[in-house]
Amino acid sequence: MDDTPSNNTPPNSSPDTRPEGSPEELIEAQDTFVAAWGQMAGAWGISRTMAEIHALLFIAAEPMSADDIMDRLSISRGNASMSLRSLVEWGIVSRTHKRGERREFFVAEQDIWTMFRMIVRERIRREVDPLLTSLFEIRDLTGTRSGRSGEDQLREHNDRIDSLTSFFQIIQVLGERFASPSGEGLDSAAKLLTDTLLSDVQSQTNDDA
């Protein structure tokens, strides 16, 4: 019988000898986060590169130059410049400078609620506001017509447009309230949600007791 201790290391694979919390582990974890954030780019309504740059600046939590970002993500200068400009316009990345450096550096907003508020506000401005403008224009095309053939169809058409318009107006108002620059609306919503969740947990605990 072979008394040699078993080795669980897979064949042709060397064990990870890096010390826990090493710079290499940190970089690997950051790169994984950047990749995951980039995959969500479509849901945020932005390009993958833009999302990855934002993720890198957020997780690094330190100023980085365009050259630093290009090297880390292996992207072109044009791609980096265009994405950084868009992120600054969104308000979730800002420009900064370092003493003794002529280069421009960039930092990401670190407060999660502030970042979320800026993203919501920008998406409403870019998506909901133009859609509402189009809906009003479409409604005006049929707003004064009556007494003609197909009046029932026209009325049903107007009802559908009116319903959509009302819905997106509500979204717009909620967005302006909860994503206001002061953040008071979003804070109130967060507190209300937290209180509701805590109440649900307490009720569940009482039921189980």
Biotite code that builds the C-alpha atoms (Angstrom):
import biotite.structure as struc

atoms = struc.array([
    struc.Atom([0.000, 0.000, 0.000], chain_id="A", res_id=1, res_name="MET", atom_name="CA", element="C"),
    struc.Atom([1.342, 3.434, -0.969], chain_id="A", res_id=2, res_name="ASP", atom_name="CA", element="C"),
    struc.Atom([1.611, 5.657, 2.108], chain_id="A", res_id=3, res_name="ASP", atom_name="CA", element="C"),
    struc.Atom([2.619, 8.710, 0.074], chain_id="A", res_id=4, res_name="THR", atom_name="CA", element="C"),
    struc.Atom([0.389, 11.675, 1.063], chain_id="A", res_id=5, res_name="PRO", atom_name="CA", element="C"),
    struc.Atom([-2.219, 12.474, -1.549], chain_id="A", res_id=6, res_name="SER", atom_name="CA", element="C"),
    struc.Atom([-1.753, 15.604, -3.627], chain_id="A", res_id=7, res_name="ASN", atom_name="CA", element="C"),
    struc.Atom([-4.957, 17.381, -4.602], chain_id="A", res_id=8, res_name="ASN", atom_name="CA", element="C"),
    struc.Atom([-3.186, 19.720, -7.008], chain_id="A", res_id=9, res_name="THR", atom_name="CA", element="C"),
    struc.Atom([-4.497, 19.026, -10.531], chain_id="A", res_id=10, res_name="PRO", atom_name="CA", element="C"),
    struc.Atom([-1.988, 17.548, -13.014], chain_id="A", res_id=11, res_name="PRO", atom_name="CA", element="C"),
    struc.Atom([0.129, 20.100, -14.915], chain_id="A", res_id=12, res_name="ASN", atom_name="CA", element="C"),
    struc.Atom([-1.017, 22.778, -12.476], chain_id="A", res_id=13, res_name="SER", atom_name="CA", element="C"),
    struc.Atom([1.234, 24.535, -10.000], chain_id="A", res_id=14, res_name="SER", atom_name="CA", element="C"),
    struc.Atom([-0.187, 25.688, -6.666], chain_id="A", res_id=15, res_name="PRO", atom_name="CA", element="C"),
    struc.Atom([-0.761, 29.397, -6.113], chain_id="A", res_id=16, res_name="ASP", atom_name="CA", element="C"),
    struc.Atom([2.253, 30.430, -4.076], chain_id="A", res_id=17, res_name="THR", atom_name="CA", element="C"),
    struc.Atom([1.362, 34.107, -3.932], chain_id="A", res_id=18, res_name="ARG", atom_name="CA", element="C"),
    struc.Atom([0.980, 35.461, -0.412], chain_id="A", res_id=19, res_name="PRO", atom_name="CA", element="C"),
    struc.Atom([-2.599, 36.289, 0.509], chain_id="A", res_id=20, res_name="GLU", atom_name="CA", element="C"),
    struc.Atom([-3.368, 39.925, -0.204], chain_id="A", res_id=21, res_name="GLY", atom_name="CA", element="C"),
    struc.Atom([-0.401, 40.303, -2.580], chain_id="A", res_id=22, res_name="SER", atom_name="CA", element="C"),
    struc.Atom([-0.371, 43.065, -5.242], chain_id="A", res_id=23, res_name="PRO", atom_name="CA", element="C"),
    struc.Atom([-0.886, 40.398, -7.901], chain_id="A", res_id=24, res_name="GLU", atom_name="CA", element="C"),
    struc.Atom([-4.051, 39.168, -6.179], chain_id="A", res_id=25, res_name="GLU", atom_name="CA", element="C"),
    struc.Atom([-5.344, 42.713, -5.891], chain_id="A", res_id=26, res_name="LEU", atom_name="CA", element="C"),
    struc.Atom([-4.757, 43.400, -9.581], chain_id="A", res_id=27, res_name="ILE", atom_name="CA", element="C"),
    struc.Atom([-6.443, 40.115, -10.515], chain_id="A", res_id=28, res_name="GLU", atom_name="CA", element="C"),
    struc.Atom([-9.460, 40.984, -8.358], chain_id="A", res_id=29, res_name="ALA", atom_name="CA", element="C"),
    struc.Atom([-9.639, 44.481, -9.859], chain_id="A", res_id=30, res_name="GLN", atom_name="CA", element="C"),
    struc.Atom([-9.431, 43.105, -13.405], chain_id="A", res_id=31, res_name="ASP", atom_name="CA", element="C"),
    struc.Atom([-12.236, 40.651, -12.641], chain_id="A", res_id=32, res_name="THR", atom_name="CA", element="C"),
    struc.Atom([-14.398, 43.483, -11.323], chain_id="A", res_id=33, res_name="PHE", atom_name="CA", element="C"),
    struc.Atom([-13.652, 45.599, -14.412], chain_id="A", res_id=34, res_name="VAL", atom_name="CA", element="C"),
    struc.Atom([-14.655, 42.720, -16.698], chain_id="A", res_id=35, res_name="ALA", atom_name="CA", element="C"),
    struc.Atom([-17.883, 42.097, -14.763], chain_id="A", res_id=36, res_name="ALA", atom_name="CA", element="C"),
    struc.Atom([-18.796, 45.796, -14.806], chain_id="A", res_id=37, res_name="TRP", atom_name="CA", element="C"),
    struc.Atom([-18.066, 45.951, -18.519], chain_id="A", res_id=38, res_name="GLY", atom_name="CA", element="C"),
    struc.Atom([-20.494, 43.100, -19.186], chain_id="A", res_id=39, res_name="GLN", atom_name="CA", element="C"),
    struc.Atom([-23.271, 45.209, -17.661], chain_id="A", res_id=40, res_name="MET", atom_name="CA", element="C"),
    struc.Atom([-22.555, 48.099, -20.035], chain_id="A", res_id=41, res_name="ALA", atom_name="CA", element="C"),
    struc.Atom([-25.613, 47.416, -22.173], chain_id="A", res_id=42, res_name="GLY", atom_name="CA", element="C"),
    struc.Atom([-27.921, 47.579, -19.170], chain_id="A", res_id=43, res_name="ALA", atom_name="CA", element="C"),
    struc.Atom([-26.475, 50.969, -18.236], chain_id="A", res_id=44, res_name="TRP", atom_name="CA", element="C"),
    struc.Atom([-26.871, 52.273, -21.768], chain_id="A", res_id=45, res_name="GLY", atom_name="CA", element="C"),
    struc.Atom([-23.150, 52.892, -22.309], chain_id="A", res_id=46, res_name="ILE", atom_name="CA", element="C"),
    struc.Atom([-20.316, 51.287, -24.265], chain_id="A", res_id=47, res_name="SER", atom_name="CA", element="C"),
    struc.Atom([-18.275, 48.436, -22.816], chain_id="A", res_id=48, res_name="ARG", atom_name="CA", element="C"),
    struc.Atom([-15.078, 50.510, -22.845], chain_id="A", res_id=49, res_name="THR", atom_name="CA", element="C"),
    struc.Atom([-16.792, 53.375, -21.034], chain_id="A", res_id=50, res_name="MET", atom_name="CA", element="C"),
    struc.Atom([-18.043, 50.960, -18.369], chain_id="A", res_id=51, res_name="ALA", atom_name="CA", element="C"),
    struc.Atom([-14.626, 49.345, -17.959], chain_id="A", res_id=52, res_name="GLU", atom_name="CA", element="C"),
    struc.Atom([-12.881, 52.698, -17.545], chain_id="A", res_id=53, res_name="ILE", atom_name="CA", element="C"),
    struc.Atom([-15.414, 53.738, -14.939], chain_id="A", res_id=54, res_name="HIS", atom_name="CA", element="C"),
    struc.Atom([-15.017, 50.412, -13.141], chain_id="A", res_id=55, res_name="ALA", atom_name="CA", element="C"),
    struc.Atom([-11.224, 50.747, -13.111], chain_id="A", res_id=56, res_name="LEU", atom_name="CA", element="C"),
    struc.Atom([-11.311, 54.290, -11.733], chain_id="A", res_id=57, res_name="LEU", atom_name="CA", element="C"),
    struc.Atom([-13.887, 53.309, -9.124], chain_id="A", res_id=58, res_name="PHE", atom_name="CA", element="C"),
    struc.Atom([-12.153, 50.179, -7.859], chain_id="A", res_id=59, res_name="ILE", atom_name="CA", element="C"),
    struc.Atom([-8.653, 51.694, -7.977], chain_id="A", res_id=60, res_name="ALA", atom_name="CA", element="C"),
    struc.Atom([-9.927, 54.661, -5.929], chain_id="A", res_id=61, res_name="ALA", atom_name="CA", element="C"),
    struc.Atom([-6.973, 56.799, -6.971], chain_id="A", res_id=62, res_name="GLU", atom_name="CA", element="C"),
    struc.Atom([-6.300, 59.327, -9.742], chain_id="A", res_id=63, res_name="PRO", atom_name="CA", element="C"),
    struc.Atom([-5.223, 57.787, -13.031], chain_id="A", res_id=64, res_name="MET", atom_name="CA", element="C"),
    struc.Atom([-4.037, 59.452, -16.223], chain_id="A", res_id=65, res_name="SER", atom_name="CA", element="C"),
    struc.Atom([-5.291, 58.569, -19.689], chain_id="A", res_id=66, res_name="ALA", atom_name="CA", element="C"),
    struc.Atom([-1.968, 56.806, -20.304], chain_id="A", res_id=67, res_name="ASP", atom_name="CA", element="C"),
    struc.Atom([-2.416, 54.727, -17.135], chain_id="A", res_id=68, res_name="ASP", atom_name="CA", element="C"),
    struc.Atom([-5.884, 53.704, -18.255], chain_id="A", res_id=69, res_name="ILE", atom_name="CA", element="C"),
    struc.Atom([-4.751, 52.886, -21.789], chain_id="A", res_id=70, res_name="MET", atom_name="CA", element="C"),
    struc.Atom([-1.970, 50.646, -20.512], chain_id="A", res_id=71, res_name="ASP", atom_name="CA", element="C"),
    struc.Atom([-4.146, 48.871, -17.953], chain_id="A", res_id=72, res_name="ARG", atom_name="CA", element="C"),
    struc.Atom([-7.053, 48.178, -20.309], chain_id="A", res_id=73, res_name="LEU", atom_name="CA", element="C"),
    struc.Atom([-5.065, 47.901, -23.568], chain_id="A", res_id=74, res_name="SER", atom_name="CA", element="C"),
    struc.Atom([-7.210, 50.436, -25.414], chain_id="A", res_id=75, res_name="ILE", atom_name="CA", element="C"),
    struc.Atom([-6.387, 53.188, -27.908], chain_id="A", res_id=76, res_name="SER", atom_name="CA", element="C"),
    struc.Atom([-5.903, 56.817, -26.976], chain_id="A", res_id=77, res_name="ARG", atom_name="CA", element="C"),
    struc.Atom([-8.916, 57.846, -29.029], chain_id="A", res_id=78, res_name="GLY", atom_name="CA", element="C"),
    struc.Atom([-11.141, 55.302, -27.321], chain_id="A", res_id=79, res_name="ASN", atom_name="CA", element="C"),
    struc.Atom([-9.891, 56.329, -23.886], chain_id="A", res_id=80, res_name="ALA", atom_name="CA", element="C"),
    struc.Atom([-10.339, 60.055, -24.569], chain_id="A", res_id=81, res_name="SER", atom_name="CA", element="C"),
    struc.Atom([-13.858, 59.668, -25.942], chain_id="A", res_id=82, res_name="MET", atom_name="CA", element="C"),
    struc.Atom([-14.974, 57.424, -23.063], chain_id="A", res_id=83, res_name="SER", atom_name="CA", element="C"),
    struc.Atom([-13.430, 59.669, -20.395], chain_id="A", res_id=84, res_name="LEU", atom_name="CA", element="C"),
    struc.Atom([-15.130, 62.716, -21.895], chain_id="A", res_id=85, res_name="ARG", atom_name="CA", element="C"),
    struc.Atom([-18.487, 60.936, -21.755], chain_id="A", res_id=86, res_name="SER", atom_name="CA", element="C"),
    struc.Atom([-17.935, 59.815, -18.146], chain_id="A", res_id=87, res_name="LEU", atom_name="CA", element="C"),
    struc.Atom([-17.113, 63.396, -17.141], chain_id="A", res_id=88, res_name="VAL", atom_name="CA", element="C"),
    struc.Atom([-20.316, 64.575, -18.871], chain_id="A", res_id=89, res_name="GLU", atom_name="CA", element="C"),
    struc.Atom([-22.294, 61.981, -16.908], chain_id="A", res_id=90, res_name="TRP", atom_name="CA", element="C"),
    struc.Atom([-20.812, 63.382, -13.705], chain_id="A", res_id=91, res_name="GLY", atom_name="CA", element="C"),
    struc.Atom([-19.494, 60.078, -12.363], chain_id="A", res_id=92, res_name="ILE", atom_name="CA", element="C"),
    struc.Atom([-15.849, 60.868, -13.218], chain_id="A", res_id=93, res_name="VAL", atom_name="CA", element="C"),
    struc.Atom([-14.056, 64.157, -12.679], chain_id="A", res_id=94, res_name="SER", atom_name="CA", element="C"),
    struc.Atom([-10.740, 65.654, -13.733], chain_id="A", res_id=95, res_name="ARG", atom_name="CA", element="C"),
    struc.Atom([-8.013, 66.373, -11.216], chain_id="A", res_id=96, res_name="THR", atom_name="CA", element="C"),
    struc.Atom([-4.321, 67.265, -11.111], chain_id="A", res_id=97, res_name="HIS", atom_name="CA", element="C"),
    struc.Atom([-1.299, 66.141, -9.145], chain_id="A", res_id=98, res_name="LYS", atom_name="CA", element="C"),
    struc.Atom([1.326, 68.502, -7.848], chain_id="A", res_id=99, res_name="ARG", atom_name="CA", element="C"),
    struc.Atom([4.334, 68.490, -10.160], chain_id="A", res_id=100, res_name="GLY", atom_name="CA", element="C"),
    struc.Atom([2.449, 66.688, -12.940], chain_id="A", res_id=101, res_name="GLU", atom_name="CA", element="C"),
    struc.Atom([1.454, 68.344, -16.192], chain_id="A", res_id=102, res_name="ARG", atom_name="CA", element="C"),
    struc.Atom([-0.784, 65.454, -17.161], chain_id="A", res_id=103, res_name="ARG", atom_name="CA", element="C"),
    struc.Atom([-4.498, 65.423, -16.471], chain_id="A", res_id=104, res_name="GLU", atom_name="CA", element="C"),
    struc.Atom([-5.775, 62.756, -14.089], chain_id="A", res_id=105, res_name="PHE", atom_name="CA", element="C"),
    struc.Atom([-9.229, 61.296, -13.552], chain_id="A", res_id=106, res_name="PHE", atom_name="CA", element="C"),
    struc.Atom([-11.066, 60.043, -10.468], chain_id="A", res_id=107, res_name="VAL", atom_name="CA", element="C"),
    struc.Atom([-14.417, 58.294, -10.096], chain_id="A", res_id=108, res_name="ALA", atom_name="CA", element="C"),
    struc.Atom([-17.186, 59.246, -7.683], chain_id="A", res_id=109, res_name="GLU", atom_name="CA", element="C"),
    struc.Atom([-16.813, 56.920, -4.697], chain_id="A", res_id=110, res_name="GLN", atom_name="CA", element="C"),
    struc.Atom([-20.158, 57.451, -2.975], chain_id="A", res_id=111, res_name="ASP", atom_name="CA", element="C"),
    struc.Atom([-22.497, 54.740, -4.280], chain_id="A", res_id=112, res_name="ILE", atom_name="CA", element="C"),
    struc.Atom([-25.712, 56.713, -3.775], chain_id="A", res_id=113, res_name="TRP", atom_name="CA", element="C"),
    struc.Atom([-24.302, 59.813, -5.458], chain_id="A", res_id=114, res_name="THR", atom_name="CA", element="C"),
    struc.Atom([-23.051, 57.734, -8.376], chain_id="A", res_id=115, res_name="MET", atom_name="CA", element="C"),
    struc.Atom([-26.406, 55.983, -8.739], chain_id="A", res_id=116, res_name="PHE", atom_name="CA", element="C"),
    struc.Atom([-28.251, 59.305, -8.575], chain_id="A", res_id=117, res_name="ARG", atom_name="CA", element="C"),
    struc.Atom([-26.088, 60.764, -11.351], chain_id="A", res_id=118, res_name="MET", atom_name="CA", element="C"),
    struc.Atom([-26.595, 57.725, -13.570], chain_id="A", res_id=119, res_name="ILE", atom_name="CA", element="C"),
    struc.Atom([-30.371, 57.799, -13.118], chain_id="A", res_id=120, res_name="VAL", atom_name="CA", element="C"),
    struc.Atom([-30.539, 61.541, -13.794], chain_id="A", res_id=121, res_name="ARG", atom_name="CA", element="C"),
    struc.Atom([-28.416, 61.248, -16.938], chain_id="A", res_id=122, res_name="GLU", atom_name="CA", element="C"),
    struc.Atom([-30.380, 58.309, -18.315], chain_id="A", res_id=123, res_name="ARG", atom_name="CA", element="C"),
    struc.Atom([-33.647, 60.196, -17.818], chain_id="A", res_id=124, res_name="ILE", atom_name="CA", element="C"),
    struc.Atom([-32.193, 63.198, -19.646], chain_id="A", res_id=125, res_name="ARG", atom_name="CA", element="C"),
    struc.Atom([-30.905, 61.079, -22.514], chain_id="A", res_id=126, res_name="ARG", atom_name="CA", element="C"),
    struc.Atom([-33.765, 58.582, -22.865], chain_id="A", res_id=127, res_name="GLU", atom_name="CA", element="C"),
    struc.Atom([-36.999, 59.583, -21.139], chain_id="A", res_id=128, res_name="VAL", atom_name="CA", element="C"),
    struc.Atom([-36.983, 63.298, -22.003], chain_id="A", res_id=129, res_name="ASP", atom_name="CA", element="C"),
    struc.Atom([-36.508, 62.784, -25.784], chain_id="A", res_id=130, res_name="PRO", atom_name="CA", element="C"),
    struc.Atom([-39.126, 60.028, -25.790], chain_id="A", res_id=131, res_name="LEU", atom_name="CA", element="C"),
    struc.Atom([-41.649, 62.313, -24.104], chain_id="A", res_id=132, res_name="LEU", atom_name="CA", element="C"),
    struc.Atom([-40.959, 65.021, -26.667], chain_id="A", res_id=133, res_name="THR", atom_name="CA", element="C"),
    struc.Atom([-41.651, 62.524, -29.462], chain_id="A", res_id=134, res_name="SER", atom_name="CA", element="C"),
    struc.Atom([-44.855, 61.301, -27.805], chain_id="A", res_id=135, res_name="LEU", atom_name="CA", element="C"),
    struc.Atom([-46.179, 64.862, -27.496], chain_id="A", res_id=136, res_name="PHE", atom_name="CA", element="C"),
    struc.Atom([-45.392, 65.495, -31.156], chain_id="A", res_id=137, res_name="GLU", atom_name="CA", element="C"),
    struc.Atom([-47.124, 62.271, -32.200], chain_id="A", res_id=138, res_name="ILE", atom_name="CA", element="C"),
    struc.Atom([-50.168, 63.150, -30.112], chain_id="A", res_id=139, res_name="ARG", atom_name="CA", element="C"),
    struc.Atom([-50.372, 66.587, -31.719], chain_id="A", res_id=140, res_name="ASP", atom_name="CA", element="C"),
    struc.Atom([-50.691, 64.964, -35.140], chain_id="A", res_id=141, res_name="LEU", atom_name="CA", element="C"),
    struc.Atom([-54.143, 63.621, -34.261], chain_id="A", res_id=142, res_name="THR", atom_name="CA", element="C"),
    struc.Atom([-55.168, 65.846, -31.381], chain_id="A", res_id=143, res_name="GLY", atom_name="CA", element="C"),
    struc.Atom([-57.741, 67.997, -33.226], chain_id="A", res_id=144, res_name="THR", atom_name="CA", element="C"),
    struc.Atom([-59.129, 65.557, -35.769], chain_id="A", res_id=145, res_name="ARG", atom_name="CA", element="C"),
    struc.Atom([-62.686, 64.345, -35.242], chain_id="A", res_id=146, res_name="SER", atom_name="CA", element="C"),
    struc.Atom([-65.863, 63.550, -37.129], chain_id="A", res_id=147, res_name="GLY", atom_name="CA", element="C"),
    struc.Atom([-64.069, 61.579, -39.806], chain_id="A", res_id=148, res_name="ARG", atom_name="CA", element="C"),
    struc.Atom([-64.151, 57.951, -40.857], chain_id="A", res_id=149, res_name="SER", atom_name="CA", element="C"),
    struc.Atom([-62.196, 55.688, -38.560], chain_id="A", res_id=150, res_name="GLY", atom_name="CA", element="C"),
    struc.Atom([-62.907, 57.906, -35.549], chain_id="A", res_id=151, res_name="GLU", atom_name="CA", element="C"),
    struc.Atom([-62.971, 54.909, -33.186], chain_id="A", res_id=152, res_name="ASP", atom_name="CA", element="C"),
    struc.Atom([-59.540, 53.812, -34.357], chain_id="A", res_id=153, res_name="GLN", atom_name="CA", element="C"),
    struc.Atom([-58.268, 57.347, -33.965], chain_id="A", res_id=154, res_name="LEU", atom_name="CA", element="C"),
    struc.Atom([-59.618, 57.561, -30.427], chain_id="A", res_id=155, res_name="ARG", atom_name="CA", element="C"),
    struc.Atom([-58.017, 54.222, -29.525], chain_id="A", res_id=156, res_name="GLU", atom_name="CA", element="C"),
    struc.Atom([-54.736, 55.399, -31.018], chain_id="A", res_id=157, res_name="HIS", atom_name="CA", element="C"),
    struc.Atom([-54.870, 58.581, -28.950], chain_id="A", res_id=158, res_name="ASN", atom_name="CA", element="C"),
    struc.Atom([-55.704, 56.613, -25.811], chain_id="A", res_id=159, res_name="ASP", atom_name="CA", element="C"),
    struc.Atom([-52.637, 54.425, -26.262], chain_id="A", res_id=160, res_name="ARG", atom_name="CA", element="C"),
    struc.Atom([-50.369, 57.432, -26.837], chain_id="A", res_id=161, res_name="ILE", atom_name="CA", element="C"),
    struc.Atom([-51.909, 59.236, -23.857], chain_id="A", res_id=162, res_name="ASP", atom_name="CA", element="C"),
    struc.Atom([-51.320, 56.210, -21.620], chain_id="A", res_id=163, res_name="SER", atom_name="CA", element="C"),
    struc.Atom([-47.679, 55.988, -22.644], chain_id="A", res_id=164, res_name="LEU", atom_name="CA", element="C"),
    struc.Atom([-47.213, 59.714, -22.185], chain_id="A", res_id=165, res_name="THR", atom_name="CA", element="C"),
    struc.Atom([-48.718, 59.643, -18.692], chain_id="A", res_id=166, res_name="SER", atom_name="CA", element="C"),
    struc.Atom([-46.528, 56.700, -17.689], chain_id="A", res_id=167, res_name="PHE", atom_name="CA", element="C"),
    struc.Atom([-43.281, 58.312, -18.822], chain_id="A", res_id=168, res_name="PHE", atom_name="CA", element="C"),
    struc.Atom([-44.289, 61.626, -17.256], chain_id="A", res_id=169, res_name="GLN", atom_name="CA", element="C"),
    struc.Atom([-44.541, 59.793, -13.936], chain_id="A", res_id=170, res_name="ILE", atom_name="CA", element="C"),
    struc.Atom([-41.094, 58.258, -14.538], chain_id="A", res_id=171, res_name="ILE", atom_name="CA", element="C"),
    struc.Atom([-39.733, 61.708, -15.315], chain_id="A", res_id=172, res_name="GLN", atom_name="CA", element="C"),
    struc.Atom([-41.186, 63.268, -12.163], chain_id="A", res_id=173, res_name="VAL", atom_name="CA", element="C"),
    struc.Atom([-39.977, 60.400, -9.970], chain_id="A", res_id=174, res_name="LEU", atom_name="CA", element="C"),
    struc.Atom([-36.543, 60.634, -11.537], chain_id="A", res_id=175, res_name="GLY", atom_name="CA", element="C"),
    struc.Atom([-36.328, 64.374, -10.964], chain_id="A", res_id=176, res_name="GLU", atom_name="CA", element="C"),
    struc.Atom([-37.421, 63.916, -7.368], chain_id="A", res_id=177, res_name="ARG", atom_name="CA", element="C"),
    struc.Atom([-35.360, 60.905, -6.350], chain_id="A", res_id=178, res_name="PHE", atom_name="CA", element="C"),
    struc.Atom([-32.295, 61.764, -8.437], chain_id="A", res_id=179, res_name="ALA", atom_name="CA", element="C"),
    struc.Atom([-32.206, 65.454, -7.600], chain_id="A", res_id=180, res_name="SER", atom_name="CA", element="C"),
    struc.Atom([-28.774, 67.038, -7.018], chain_id="A", res_id=181, res_name="PRO", atom_name="CA", element="C"),
    struc.Atom([-29.492, 67.356, -3.293], chain_id="A", res_id=182, res_name="SER", atom_name="CA", element="C"),
    struc.Atom([-30.126, 63.642, -3.029], chain_id="A", res_id=183, res_name="GLY", atom_name="CA", element="C"),
    struc.Atom([-32.913, 64.167, -0.494], chain_id="A", res_id=184, res_name="GLU", atom_name="CA", element="C"),
    struc.Atom([-35.465, 62.277, -2.577], chain_id="A", res_id=185, res_name="GLY", atom_name="CA", element="C"),
    struc.Atom([-33.221, 59.272, -3.075], chain_id="A", res_id=186, res_name="LEU", atom_name="CA", element="C"),
    struc.Atom([-32.277, 59.232, 0.605], chain_id="A", res_id=187, res_name="ASP", atom_name="CA", element="C"),
    struc.Atom([-35.976, 59.240, 1.520], chain_id="A", res_id=188, res_name="SER", atom_name="CA", element="C"),
    struc.Atom([-36.650, 56.400, -0.916], chain_id="A", res_id=189, res_name="ALA", atom_name="CA", element="C"),
    struc.Atom([-33.754, 54.391, 0.505], chain_id="A", res_id=190, res_name="ALA", atom_name="CA", element="C"),
    struc.Atom([-34.969, 54.962, 4.064], chain_id="A", res_id=191, res_name="LYS", atom_name="CA", element="C"),
    struc.Atom([-38.516, 53.949, 3.121], chain_id="A", res_id=192, res_name="LEU", atom_name="CA", element="C"),
    struc.Atom([-37.254, 50.795, 1.426], chain_id="A", res_id=193, res_name="LEU", atom_name="CA", element="C"),
    struc.Atom([-35.029, 49.947, 4.393], chain_id="A", res_id=194, res_name="THR", atom_name="CA", element="C"),
    struc.Atom([-37.887, 50.444, 6.864], chain_id="A", res_id=195, res_name="ASP", atom_name="CA", element="C"),
    struc.Atom([-40.149, 48.252, 4.728], chain_id="A", res_id=196, res_name="THR", atom_name="CA", element="C"),
    struc.Atom([-37.578, 45.469, 4.515], chain_id="A", res_id=197, res_name="LEU", atom_name="CA", element="C"),
    struc.Atom([-36.894, 45.601, 8.243], chain_id="A", res_id=198, res_name="LEU", atom_name="CA", element="C"),
    struc.Atom([-40.630, 45.470, 8.924], chain_id="A", res_id=199, res_name="SER", atom_name="CA", element="C"),
    struc.Atom([-40.978, 42.430, 6.656], chain_id="A", res_id=200, res_name="ASP", atom_name="CA", element="C"),
    struc.Atom([-38.069, 40.693, 8.389], chain_id="A", res_id=201, res_name="VAL", atom_name="CA", element="C"),
    struc.Atom([-39.570, 41.439, 11.811], chain_id="A", res_id=202, res_name="GLN", atom_name="CA", element="C"),
    struc.Atom([-42.967, 40.116, 10.719], chain_id="A", res_id=203, res_name="SER", atom_name="CA", element="C"),
    struc.Atom([-41.377, 36.947, 9.384], chain_id="A", res_id=204, res_name="GLN", atom_name="CA", element="C"),
    struc.Atom([-39.469, 36.504, 12.649], chain_id="A", res_id=205, res_name="THR", atom_name="CA", element="C"),
    struc.Atom([-42.661, 36.892, 14.676], chain_id="A", res_id=206, res_name="ASN", atom_name="CA", element="C"),
    struc.Atom([-44.472, 34.370, 12.465], chain_id="A", res_id=207, res_name="ASP", atom_name="CA", element="C"),
    struc.Atom([-41.692, 31.828, 12.918], chain_id="A", res_id=208, res_name="ASP", atom_name="CA", element="C"),
    struc.Atom([-41.584, 32.311, 16.710], chain_id="A", res_id=209, res_name="ALA", atom_name="CA", element="C"),
])
